[in-house]
Amino acid sequence: MSQPDRNPSGAVTRRLTVVGGAFALLAIAVVAYGLGTRQAQNASLHDETEAQAVPVVALVTPASVSNNAALELPGRLQAFIQAPIYARVPGYLKSWKYDIGAKVRAGDVLAEIATPDLDQQLMQARADLGVAQANAKLAQIGAERWQSLASTDAVAKQDVDQRTFTWNANMAQVKAAQANVDRLVAMESFKSLVAPFDGIVTARETDIGALINVGAAGGAQLFVVSETGKLRVYVNVPQNYVPSVPPGTKATISVPEHPGKAYSGTVEYSSQAVNPSSGTTLMELVVDNAAGEMMPGDYASIHLQMAAVGHALSLPASALIFDAKGLSVATVGADNRVLLKPVSIERDLGTVIELASGLSASDRVIEIPPDGIGNGTAVRLAGVAKNKNEKS
């Protein structure tokens, strides 16, 4: 027979000790696992944060400038010759013969003016001339008679001289009266408004019975005649492009009412001065309009063919960086670190910039530089560098 345990309390104690140790070991294992997992997560988060801190950039390579340089500018068409017609004599419009759009030849009568006041002045001037001529004739007869008696000593020499001077004064009055008649006759010729050259009536600002005042200061224009076989186009060329647009430069002109159709023009004149408020030079082009398809006052788009810009590279405008140091672009070296290069602009074409200096054709340029980028900044590449003229 086995002997009964003489110390049951000691056995219980040993059993509890074993169980407690097991629980302690389990707790230690759980804590150690949690600490290890947390450390691994922190390390992973740190690596991810570091990776996110490196900006991702897309690259472009500079492209050579096209040999066909051009400049697009807005312009306004004007008649080659345009003459507003004003009245030279007062009165009332008696009749008009040509309305807007009518073609006229030089010397064609556009309208007739009734001038009752001028007619009366001419009648009075002719009457005054008749009186002056009669007085001069009478003075002539008297003077000649007294001159014939002067040789006989029958009259005093002073009386002869007085009669002669009276005759001369009357002759002067005749000339003055004749001049007044001639002036009024010339004014009478202005009763007819005539076209000064071949052209088109582009405005009629009067009608039958309208009161006519004299001249540009007191009266409005009655007609406008325009010569539209050729048209002038005035454009404001930016100052830095002026040397590339000398007289003789060819241009293509388009107008909204004829979409898809182009007209040829030539730069004829330059103002040879820069407008300080706009920084542009006014230039005049002449375009043939024998077909009459374009109209004075038209808005026009002017495409100027300019001399090619040699040894220039182009980039998207988004690649430029403006800061306190000036103008630069961000390039990426073989170590994927940024190097800022100062550049100068040859031409600004809006979305594309042509550079005069600062880059080489092999440079890798950041297309859209992130804010705060500087020399030595590490970057990650979004893809292989592409030419600006290639599609993504």
Buried (B, 14 or more C-beta within 10 A) or exposed (E): EEEEEEEEEEEEEEEEEEEEEEEEEEEEEEEEEEEEEEEEEEEEEEEEEEEEEEBEBBBBBBBEBEEEBEBEBEBBBBBBBBBBBBBBBBBEBBEBEBEEEBEBEEEBBBBBBBBEEBBEBBEEBBEBBEEBBEBBBEBBEBBEEBBEEBEEEEBEEEEBBBBBEBBEEBBEBBEEBBEBBEEBEEBBEBBBBBBEEBBBBBBBBBEEEBEBBBEEEEBEBBBBBBBBBBBBBBBBBBEEBBEBBEEEBEBBBBBEEEEEEEBEBBBBEBBEEBEEEEEBBBBBBBBEBEEEEBBBEBEBBBBBBBEEBEEBBBBBEEBBBEEEEEBBBBBBEEEBEBBBBEBEBBBEBEEBBBBBEBBEEEBBBBBEBEEEBEEEBEBEBEEEBBEBEEEE
